[in-house]
Structures are given as C-alpha cells and as structure tokens.
Amino acid sequence: MRKRWKWIIYASSIVALVASASFTIYCAWKVYAYHQPGEREIKEHENNAYHFVLVPEELDNDYWRLVEKGAKAAAKETGVHLEYVGPRQANIDEHIHILEKAAASKVDGIMTQGLTEKEFTPVINRIIEKNIPVVTIDTDAPTSKRTAYIGTDNYYAGFIAGKALAEDMHGKANVAIITGSLTASHQKLRIQGFKDAVKNEKGIRIIAIEESNITRIQAAEKAYSILNKHPEVNAFYGTSALDAIGIAKVIEQFHREKETYIIGFDTLPETIHYLQKGTIHATVVQEPYDRGYRSEKKLVDIIKGNEVPSVTNTETKVIRKQDLPLRPARNYEVKHD
C-alpha cells in the first residue's frame, strides 16, 4: 500500500511539472505573438520616460505660473513628466543649486533662465557637457552652450516701452525707472532699450533708477522714496512684472493718478486692474503661456534629433486700456483659488 501511494505522488508531481512547463511556454508564446511592440509603441514608451524640469526665477510669481501652465499643457500632449521647481523668492544661489541638483538626477531636459552671464553660463555649460539639453526662457545666456532660447527680445521690449512713453507723454517727461534687478541681464536690456528709445527726445529726462528685487513692497518703497526726493517726477517705467503694481499703489496714495504716467511689464491680475482704472497707462505684453508651451515642445524635438532654431523670439507689444480684454485669455490670465 505504501509503495502504491509513493508511486501516485511521484506520478502526480511529474504531471504537475509538465503542466507548469507547458503553461509557461504557452504564455511566452502569447506575449511574443500578440504583444511585440512596434516602432511607434517604442517611441511612445520613450516619450513617457522623458523627465523635464522647469526652473523659474521665482516659484509663485504669476508670470512664471503662466509659463508653467503652458509647459504642462505641452507635456500632457507629449506624454512627458514635467517638474516645476525653483526658489520661492528670487535667489541666484538657490536657483543654481536647483539646476545642479536636476542635472545630478540625470533629467532628460531643463528649461530655465540665464539670469546673469557670470553665474549661469558655467552651470549651463556643465549641464550641457552631461548631454542634458537646456532651453533658456525669458532671459537668454547667449555666450553659454545652451541648446536654444525662447522668449522676449528684451532690448526690443524696453525700446518699445520707451517709444510708447514718449508718444503718450508727447515727448515731455521726468522719468523714474524701477527695475527688478540691476544685475539680471534681461532687466539691464530692458533699461538700455528704453534709454535708447528716448535719448533723442529733448523733453524726456531720466531722473532716477532704483531696484525692487522683484517685489511689490520694494517697488512701492522705491517709488515713495523717489517722489519724496524728486517731486518733479511725472512718469514711471517698471521693468519687471511687479514693479508697476508697487508704483501704482504709491501713486494712488499720493493721489497723483491724473498727473503721473506709468508703464510696466506683463499682465498680472493687479496690472490689468490698474490698467482698467487708469492708474497704469500701458504695459508691455509678453506671452508666457506660449513660451512655456513651445519650450517643452522644443525639448522633445531636440531629444529626438530634430533641428531647432537657436533663438525664437515670441511676440512682444505694448497695450493700453482700450486693448482689453486680451485674447487668447490663457496667455495672459492667472486664476487664483
């Protein structure tokens, strides 16, 4: 009886082993026969594996949130994982640290600004040497090895701001300039373009140039100080998105809305509010959503080996109250929860 049971157990084991092997072979054949990926499937899988990082100058700045919005819309279309990470307040050292950290984690592509030649050119070059493409947005690093630039011609943007002020003020104005940064290359270009636009206007004088560090509060503080020291100032030019907002607050406190001209940059909700009220008279419009969208698409093209232009300037223009509302809204409007 005992030998019979041993034989039954032995036979059952053989049958189970054969059945298991047969099932494994069958499954392997099914996978091979029905799930071999074609070329298109392989490319889609590679796309899904792309990991891009967008590093802005200031994380919660409304302008950069629009850039993020455009980049994420493109990332959704291309199946790319996109991270948006940067300093909470403008800080070059932190900005560079984040770029270096992204490169160390071997991301597939980086979008950022080239704020200053001295600090950003070396770090961009080191990233490129690791075979990670870099697209600069809004602020170029032209002497670096960056792969491409997409954004404003900042000199031209400053130039058309100067021409608009000269036209609106009929060639007569005592101007104060408040800039986000005296060292950032895009801010310097916006100042130089403005100066060149008004240099032949004998009735226009630039009285003061102050720095806001890209904050509403410091822009307001500098505007207040300028008006106390130079009551003859009757026009302001703000070169970063928050400058005109800070200036407008002070002008209303001084009740000088009717006698002081303000031209700024960008179309943040507060900027549009003051433009509608007439406190801000004009603003230079960029297209942050569009440049975020196009930058992400360019990175995908670069990785696929497609040729892309080294410089792509997006549309820049001056608008006034009569030009509102702006369309398409997605390019200019930020909705807060």
C-alpha positions as a printed Julia matrix, in Angstrom:
337×3 Matrix{Float64}:
  0.0     0.0     0.0
  2.83    2.4     0.96
  4.65    1.79   -2.35
  1.43    2.44   -4.24
  0.99    5.86   -2.57
  4.6     6.8    -3.34
  4.04    5.93   -6.98
  0.85    8.03   -7.12
  2.61   11.05   -5.54
  5.58   10.66   -7.91
  3.31   10.47  -10.98
  1.28   13.48   -9.83
  4.48   15.54   -9.43
  5.57   14.66  -12.97
  2.17   15.67  -14.37
  2.21   18.97  -12.44
  5.73   19.77  -13.65
  4.82   19.08  -17.28
  1.64   21.16  -16.97
  3.55   24.07  -15.42
  6.2    24.0   -18.16
  3.54   23.83  -20.85
  1.68   26.78  -19.35
  4.89   28.84  -19.17
  5.71   28.09  -22.82
  2.15   28.96  -23.85
  2.24   32.34  -22.01
  5.6    33.18  -23.5
  4.28   32.43  -26.96
  1.19   34.61  -26.35
  3.36   37.51  -25.25
  5.62   37.14  -28.26
  2.8    36.66  -30.74
  0.44   39.38  -29.55
  2.47   41.96  -27.59
  5.56   42.66  -29.63
  5.77   46.5   -29.65
  6.09   48.22  -32.99
  8.35   51.23  -33.67
  5.58   53.68  -32.77
  4.92   51.95  -29.44
  8.63   52.04  -28.57
  8.77   55.8   -29.26
  5.67   56.4   -27.16
  7.25   54.49  -24.29
 10.43   56.57  -24.63
  8.34   59.75  -24.61
  6.62   58.67  -21.42
 10.05   58.19  -19.85
 11.16   61.77  -20.55
 11.63   63.8   -17.39
 11.91   67.58  -17.81
 12.43   70.25  -15.17
 11.29   73.87  -15.41
 13.24   76.12  -13.03
 11.83   79.68  -12.78
 13.37   82.73  -11.19
 10.6    82.8    -8.59
  8.26   79.88   -7.94
  4.98   81.6    -7.05
  5.3    84.55   -9.42
  2.11   84.78  -11.52
  4.13   85.3   -14.69
  6.01   82.05  -14.13
  2.82   80.22  -13.22
  1.63   81.01  -16.75
  4.89   79.66  -18.18
  4.32   76.53  -16.08
  0.75   76.25  -17.32
  1.87   76.32  -20.96
  4.72   73.85  -20.39
  2.41   71.42  -18.59
 -0.15   71.61  -21.39
  2.56   70.63  -23.87
  3.88   67.92  -21.52
  0.41   66.37  -21.35
  0.29   66.24  -25.15
  3.74   64.67  -25.47
  3.49   62.29  -22.51
  6.38   63.92  -20.64
  6.77   64.11  -16.86
  7.37   67.78  -16.04
  8.56   69.13  -12.7
  8.19   72.8   -11.76
 10.66   73.7    -9.02
 12.5    76.9    -8.08
 13.25   79.49   -5.39
 10.22   80.84   -3.52
 11.79   84.29   -3.84
 14.37   85.29   -6.41
 17.73   83.96   -5.26
 20.53   83.22   -7.72
 22.43   80.85   -5.44
 19.34   78.75   -4.75
 18.39   78.85   -8.44
 21.79   77.47   -9.45
 21.68   74.82   -6.71
 18.34   73.57   -8.07
 19.76   73.41  -11.61
 22.76   71.41  -10.4
 20.51   69.07   -8.44
 18.33   68.48  -11.52
 21.41   67.7   -13.61
 22.75   65.32  -10.94
 19.46   63.4   -11.03
 20.0    62.92  -14.79
 16.81   64.52  -16.06
 16.24   64.49  -19.82
 15.96   68.25  -20.28
 15.92   71.56  -18.42
 14.09   74.85  -19.04
 15.29   77.9   -17.12
 16.57   81.48  -17.28
 20.11   82.66  -17.89
 19.84   85.47  -15.38
 23.5    86.53  -15.29
 26.36   85.63  -17.58
 28.87   85.23  -14.74
 26.86   82.76  -12.65
 24.65   80.98  -15.17
 26.95   80.42  -18.15
 29.28   78.0   -16.3
 26.45   75.95  -14.78
 24.59   75.72  -18.1
 27.8    74.59  -19.81
 28.35   71.89  -17.18
 24.8    70.63  -17.71
 25.27   70.54  -21.5
 28.51   68.55  -21.02
 26.37   65.9   -19.3
 24.33   65.61  -22.53
 21.29   67.28  -20.97
 19.75   69.89  -23.31
 18.98   73.31  -21.82
 16.39   75.7   -23.21
 16.53   79.21  -21.77
 13.23   81.06  -21.38
 12.57   84.78  -20.91
 16.26   85.52  -20.26
 18.97   84.2   -22.54
 22.52   83.13  -21.8
 23.87   83.77  -25.32
 27.54   83.06  -24.56
 26.73   79.7   -22.96
 26.31   76.39  -24.78
 22.56   76.42  -24.15
 20.65   74.49  -26.78
 18.01   77.12  -27.59
 16.38   80.34  -26.34
 12.65   81.04  -26.46
 11.31   84.35  -25.24
 11.38   88.09  -25.42
 13.92   90.2   -27.24
 14.38   92.17  -24.03
 16.2    95.09  -25.63
 13.36   95.47  -28.12
 10.81   95.22  -25.3
 12.49   98.1   -23.48
 12.74  100.06  -26.71
  9.01   99.85  -27.49
  8.26  100.79  -23.86
 10.35  103.95  -24.31
  8.65  104.78  -27.59
  5.21  104.31  -26.02
  6.05  106.62  -23.11
  7.45  109.27  -25.47
  4.32  109.08  -27.62
  1.84  109.14  -24.73
  3.68  111.96  -22.93
  4.17  113.97  -26.14
  7.94  113.95  -25.72
  7.98  115.62  -22.29
  8.53  113.67  -19.05
 10.69  113.37  -15.96
 11.06  109.6   -15.69
 11.99  107.3   -12.83
 12.85  103.68  -13.6
 12.25  100.89  -11.11
 13.76   97.56  -12.14
 13.51   94.1   -10.66
 17.29   93.7   -10.71
 20.23   95.89  -11.6
 22.33   92.81  -12.43
 19.94   90.42  -14.25
 20.7    90.58  -17.97
 17.09   90.78  -19.16
 16.36   93.7   -16.81
 19.51   95.52  -17.94
 18.49   95.06  -21.59
 15.02   96.46  -20.88
 16.57   99.54  -19.31
 19.06  100.03  -22.15
 16.39   99.63  -24.82
 14.25  102.23  -23.05
 17.15  104.67  -22.75
 17.98  104.33  -26.43
 14.34  104.89  -27.4
 14.11  108.23  -25.56
 17.68  109.53  -25.91
 16.8   111.86  -28.78
 13.72  113.23  -27.01
 14.97  116.55  -25.6
 11.96  116.87  -23.3
 12.47  113.5   -21.6
 14.87  113.15  -18.65
 15.64  110.02  -16.65
 15.81  111.22  -13.04
 16.47  108.01  -11.09
 16.92  104.24  -11.45
 16.15  102.03   -8.44
 15.97   98.28   -7.75
 12.92   96.42   -6.39
 14.35   92.88   -6.07
 11.21   91.72   -7.86
  8.81   92.52   -5.0
  5.73   94.71   -4.84
  6.79   96.05   -1.44
 10.23   97.22   -2.5
  8.86   98.66   -5.75
  6.41  100.69   -3.66
  9.13  101.74   -1.2
 11.39  102.91   -4.01
  8.56  104.81   -5.71
  7.71  106.51   -2.41
 11.35  107.49   -1.86
 11.71  108.81   -5.41
  8.63  111.02   -5.15
  9.86  112.46   -1.85
 13.31  113.23   -3.26
 12.18  114.18   -6.77
  8.64  115.6    -6.72
  9.17  116.66  -10.34
  8.92  113.02  -11.48
  5.75  112.56  -13.5
  6.39  109.23  -15.19
  7.49  105.76  -14.07
  8.79  102.79  -16.01
  8.75   99.39  -14.25
 10.81   96.69  -15.93
  9.57   93.58  -14.09
  6.06   92.23  -13.6
  5.62   93.51  -10.02
  7.21   96.95  -10.37
  4.29   98.81  -11.95
  1.93   97.31   -9.35
  4.01   98.65   -6.47
  4.34  102.03   -8.19
  0.58  102.23   -8.79
 -0.17  101.68   -5.09
  2.01  104.65   -4.14
  0.64  106.89   -6.88
 -2.88  106.29   -5.56
 -1.73  107.02   -2.0
 -0.28  110.32   -3.22
 -3.48  110.97   -5.26
 -1.34  111.58   -8.31
 -3.2   109.32  -10.75
 -4.06  112.17  -13.12
 -0.58  113.66  -13.25
  1.67  110.59  -13.24
  2.19  108.21  -16.13
  3.07  104.54  -15.51
  4.22  101.95  -18.0
  5.08   98.45  -16.79
  5.59   94.85  -17.87
  3.27   91.88  -18.15
 -0.41   91.33  -17.44
 -0.8    90.07  -13.9
 -4.34   90.41  -12.48
 -3.35   93.51  -10.47
 -1.73   95.06  -13.53
 -4.95   94.61  -15.51
 -6.93   96.03  -12.57
 -4.82   99.21  -12.51
 -4.87   99.42  -16.3
 -8.67   99.35  -16.29
 -8.76  102.03  -13.57
 -6.33  104.22  -15.5
 -3.62  104.28  -12.8
 -1.32  102.25  -15.07
 -1.42  103.65  -18.6
  0.4   100.99  -20.59
  2.18   97.66  -20.17
  4.49   95.57  -22.3
  2.8    92.27  -23.08
  4.7    89.02  -23.38
  3.22   85.57  -23.93
  4.36   83.42  -21.0
  1.94   80.55  -21.66
  3.08   80.31  -25.26
  6.78   80.29  -24.42
  6.29   77.59  -21.79
  4.35   75.5   -24.3
  6.86   75.98  -27.1
  9.88   75.37  -24.86
  8.61   71.94  -23.8
  7.91   71.04  -27.42
 11.38   72.2   -28.43
 13.0    69.97  -25.8
 11.16   66.96  -27.2
 12.33   67.88  -30.72
 15.92   68.28  -29.52
 15.94   64.85  -27.83
 14.51   63.26  -30.98
 17.32   64.81  -33.02
 15.17   67.33  -34.87
 16.75   70.63  -35.84
 15.52   73.65  -33.85
 16.49   77.34  -34.18
 18.92   78.6   -31.56
 16.78   81.71  -30.92
 13.0    82.06  -31.11
 11.6    85.46  -30.13
  7.96   85.4   -29.07
  5.61   88.31  -29.73
  6.02   91.44  -27.62
  3.8    94.52  -27.8
  2.55   97.48  -25.78
 -1.11   97.55  -24.78
 -3.33  100.2   -23.21
 -6.77  100.18  -21.6
 -8.53  100.22  -24.95
 -6.83   96.94  -25.9
 -8.57   94.99  -23.14
 -9.68   92.22  -22.82
 -6.7    90.27  -24.12
 -7.22   87.17  -26.22
 -6.48   84.32  -26.02
 -7.0    84.63  -22.28
 -4.86   81.58  -21.46
 -1.73   83.51  -22.49
 -2.26   86.32  -20.02
 -4.59   85.37  -17.18
 -3.88   83.64  -13.9
 -6.77   82.32  -11.81
 -6.19   82.03   -8.08
 -8.08   79.54   -5.91
